[in-house]
Amino acid sequence: MRILCLLLLAFIGLVSADADYKENLSDYGFFKGTIKEQIPSDGVVLYTLNSPLFSDYASKLRFVKLPEGQSVSYNPDSVLQFPVGTAIVKTFYYPVDERNPKKGRRLMETRVLLHEAKGWVALPYIWNKEQTDAALEVAGGSDQVSWIDAAGKKQSFEYQVPNMNQCKGCHERSGEMTPIGPSVRQLNDGHQLQNWETAGLLRGLPKDHIPALVNYSNTSASLDDRVKAYLDINCAHCHNPTGPARSSGLYLTWDSKDRTAYGFFKAPVAAGRGSGNLSYDIVPGKPEQSILHYRMASRDPGVMMPELGRQLTHHEGVELVRSWIQSME
Amino acid sequence: MKQMIFLLSLLSLSAFSQADFEKNLQKRLILAEDGATIEIEAGRFSLTKSLSLEGKKNITLRGKGMDKTILSFKGQIQGAEGIKVSNCENIVIEDMTTEDSKGDLIKTMQVKGITFRRVKTAWTGGPKSTNGSYGLYPVLCENVLIDSCIAIGASDAGIYVGQSKHIIVRNSAAYQNVAGIEIENSLYADVYNNKAIGNTGGILVFDLPDLVQKKGGHVRVHHNLVKDNNLANFAPKGNIVGNVPKGTAMMVLATSNVELFENQIINHATIGVAIISYFMTENEIKDKEYDPYPTTVAVHHNTFERKPRRVPMDSRFGKMYRFVLRFGRQVPAVVFDGILNPAKIGPDGKYPLHYSICVRENVNQSTAFLDAGNNFKGLKQGKDLFDCDFEYVKTTKF
């Protein structure tokens, strides 16, 4: 009986510690009407990125809410420095049928990034089966999901919601939690930033010379630019000089100038079997000899990159990087 | 009857804990308050994802004992390591066994104060290239203590300390790894009273280019039993330890201020102690801040034992020993590649004493100067080629 009491106590302990954050997504009031429709409330702004992170073919809705009357200042280099009180909200979903949006969608999880006085925190909310609300689940979770893809093929796999700690596995710079997506180069699609300025959310926006990443899916852009954008959003959140993968010495940031640090003939450091019996991250002209390509294509947890947030292979991304390496002398 | 109910409730509890063990443990790690001790009961538990501890202070993660609390990651579907600890201070992991993760077993990154005590890490299917890379893997850490741990079967290094500062590895054992114990780009490490037996290479002290923490050094390796490290190298290619020839007791690669003393170095087919520059890896160096030369190294009061035998040929080193250096069946206990840093040599073309490689007063000592920088033309062998005073080796007292 004593054990039971102890367990009960421990359980109560867990619940009360959870209670520091809102238990349900609906408690925030980010959305109006039926919450699953994801219609933003006043002051909550839907935004898009030029080159989004691949997350197991999930579609995403992104929202930001700044504290009343406040704005963020322009900077061309890094993620915008949103003021304390800002919330960034990202919902992951799968359309029932990618060819026909009218057939509806299944919401999987909504991640809420809150900028508190002590720094950013990331909270994963998992949607219930009825799609009436999402509940905080600090330890993450998993659920089977299936959908019809754009080619009409049925896809199915065990979707993984990362735990709260794993969020920081990517969302980290020099040990501090940070957003990844909303940088000027990602938001600059020719009108989004201007709309933010008009709405009073952004200050200091210059007239021109605003950096922009291309959409890596855009086949009319140059291969170099597409790959730069792809590696920046999919890899560089860890692989940068102050990110969680800094110990590797491989830096895949969009503005990287050092070719060795970008992977060219760079030997791995502690890749272990992640090297796949290959000697270098990138061997120009030889994708099949490049560790970068090998690890992107893998689905083995001990080999694959990124380490988190991916169960499936991003075939289009792998093909993009393959053809880029192939195209080099 | 009362007993029966008690038994039943225990059974249902254990069923509950088996099913929810993983989620509960992860939740406890996430919600742990600073200063907490997280106890894990005895038993064998299967986990499917990495466990993660992040941004905490003064946490102890404690099992009921090595081989009593066993976390098995054999069925892992997510995460590149078994347990990951990041951005923490003063963390203790003790009294447990972790097994068979897909990547590393326990990785701790950016932790100030990390202790592993009576922790076993093992890949249980024998040495295989599909085993994960590192057993105990502190990287970018400070104040690292690894005490009374055991590491088995890593396809890179069983106990690997990388890019860290102020390190003690003691009373631990490494078996059947590619590298038993490896200290890489790390400063102020004291490695003693360990056993490295049956690995490809026993104890390695390496400095590599292109890393965040550029320079290692000030490493003492002493009072260790280094024996029978003759296992075929099973590291996946591309990894630096893949270059380590089987039958290597100790290797110092490009690290300075290293003192190796009072070790028992027994029965190694290829190398007793090798002191080599990064040029011996035949990899190109592009890192301008990198220092590829080992300087200020002392090897003294060790005991070497080796039965006469030919060096195995399945490595670049082995082939070099057989066909270029032609050592035959008597292989020198200590070899130095002889490639000197031109910026540090004196007018006589040698290192001044404070940069020297000094080898003296070892039992069964024999030495070779390979002159690898001149195509081995000046190869020399003898008992006392590097006899000098080793007082200049400065290491840190803990």
HADDOCK unambig.tbl for C-alpha pairs under 7 A between the chains (distance, minus, plus):
assign (segid A and resid 17 and name CA) (segid B and resid 31 and name CA) 6.72 0.50 0.50
assign (segid A and resid 138 and name CA) (segid B and resid 27 and name CA) 6.68 0.50 0.50
assign (segid A and resid 139 and name CA) (segid B and resid 23 and name CA) 6.24 0.50 0.50
assign (segid A and resid 139 and name CA) (segid B and resid 26 and name CA) 5.99 0.50 0.50
assign (segid A and resid 139 and name CA) (segid B and resid 27 and name CA) 5.23 0.50 0.50
assign (segid A and resid 165 and name CA) (segid B and resid 30 and name CA) 6.66 0.50 0.50
assign (segid A and resid 165 and name CA) (segid B and resid 52 and name CA) 6.18 0.50 0.50
assign (segid A and resid 165 and name CA) (segid B and resid 53 and name CA) 6.75 0.50 0.50
assign (segid A and resid 165 and name CA) (segid B and resid 54 and name CA) 5.76 0.50 0.50
assign (segid A and resid 166 and name CA) (segid B and resid 52 and name CA) 6.99 0.50 0.50
assign (segid A and resid 175 and name CA) (segid B and resid 87 and name CA) 5.74 0.50 0.50
assign (segid A and resid 246 and name CA) (segid B and resid 212 and name CA) 6.91 0.50 0.50
assign (segid A and resid 247 and name CA) (segid B and resid 211 and name CA) 6.49 0.50 0.50
assign (segid A and resid 247 and name CA) (segid B and resid 212 and name CA) 6.01 0.50 0.50
assign (segid A and resid 248 and name CA) (segid B and resid 211 and name CA) 6.70 0.50 0.50
assign (segid A and resid 249 and name CA) (segid B and resid 210 and name CA) 5.78 0.50 0.50
assign (segid A and resid 249 and name CA) (segid B and resid 211 and name CA) 5.13 0.50 0.50
assign (segid A and resid 249 and name CA) (segid B and resid 212 and name CA) 6.46 0.50 0.50
assign (segid A and resid 267 and name CA) (segid B and resid 238 and name CA) 6.59 0.50 0.50
assign (segid A and resid 268 and name CA) (segid B and resid 238 and name CA) 6.54 0.50 0.50
assign (segid A and resid 268 and name CA) (segid B and resid 239 and name CA) 6.34 0.50 0.50
assign (segid A and resid 269 and name CA) (segid B and resid 239 and name CA) 6.79 0.50 0.50
assign (segid A and resid 272 and name CA) (segid B and resid 132 and name CA) 6.88 0.50 0.50
assign (segid A and resid 272 and name CA) (segid B and resid 133 and name CA) 4.55 0.50 0.50
assign (segid A and resid 272 and name CA) (segid B and resid 155 and name CA) 6.85 0.50 0.50
assign (segid A and resid 272 and name CA) (segid B and resid 156 and name CA) 6.00 0.50 0.50
assign (segid A and resid 272 and name CA) (segid B and resid 236 and name CA) 6.55 0.50 0.50
assign (segid A and resid 272 and name CA) (segid B and resid 239 and name CA) 6.37 0.50 0.50
assign (segid A and resid 273 and name CA) (segid B and resid 129 and name CA) 6.95 0.50 0.50
assign (segid A and resid 273 and name CA) (segid B and resid 130 and name CA) 6.66 0.50 0.50
assign (segid A and resid 273 and name CA) (segid B and resid 132 and name CA) 6.75 0.50 0.50
assign (segid A and resid 273 and name CA) (segid B and resid 133 and name CA) 6.46 0.50 0.50
assign (segid A and resid 273 and name CA) (segid B and resid 236 and name CA) 5.33 0.50 0.50
assign (segid A and resid 275 and name CA) (segid B and resid 236 and name CA) 6.75 0.50 0.50
assign (segid A and resid 275 and name CA) (segid B and resid 237 and name CA) 6.93 0.50 0.50
assign (segid A and resid 275 and name CA) (segid B and resid 238 and name CA) 5.99 0.50 0.50
assign (segid A and resid 276 and name CA) (segid B and resid 236 and name CA) 6.47 0.50 0.50
assign (segid A and resid 277 and name CA) (segid B and resid 236 and name CA) 4.88 0.50 0.50
assign (segid A and resid 277 and name CA) (segid B and resid 237 and name CA) 3.98 0.50 0.50
assign (segid A and resid 277 and name CA) (segid B and resid 238 and name CA) 5.76 0.50 0.50
assign (segid A and resid 278 and name CA) (segid B and resid 237 and name CA) 5.83 0.50 0.50
assign (segid A and resid 278 and name CA) (segid B and resid 238 and name CA) 5.16 0.50 0.50
assign (segid A and resid 279 and name CA) (segid B and resid 237 and name CA) 6.56 0.50 0.50
assign (segid A and resid 279 and name CA) (segid B and resid 238 and name CA) 3.95 0.50 0.50
assign (segid A and resid 280 and name CA) (segid B and resid 238 and name CA) 6.92 0.50 0.50
assign (segid A and resid 301 and name CA) (segid B and resid 77 and name CA) 6.22 0.50 0.50
assign (segid A and resid 301 and name CA) (segid B and resid 78 and name CA) 5.48 0.50 0.50
assign (segid A and resid 301 and name CA) (segid B and resid 79 and name CA) 5.56 0.50 0.50
assign (segid A and resid 301 and name CA) (segid B and resid 80 and name CA) 5.38 0.50 0.50
assign (segid A and resid 301 and name CA) (segid B and resid 102 and name CA) 6.05 0.50 0.50
assign (segid A and resid 302 and name CA) (segid B and resid 80 and name CA) 4.76 0.50 0.50
assign (segid A and resid 302 and name CA) (segid B and resid 102 and name CA) 4.42 0.50 0.50
assign (segid A and resid 302 and name CA) (segid B and resid 103 and name CA) 4.00 0.50 0.50
assign (segid A and resid 307 and name CA) (segid B and resid 79 and name CA) 6.01 0.50 0.50
assign (segid A and resid 307 and name CA) (segid B and resid 80 and name CA) 5.92 0.50 0.50
assign (segid A and resid 308 and name CA) (segid B and resid 79 and name CA) 6.26 0.50 0.50
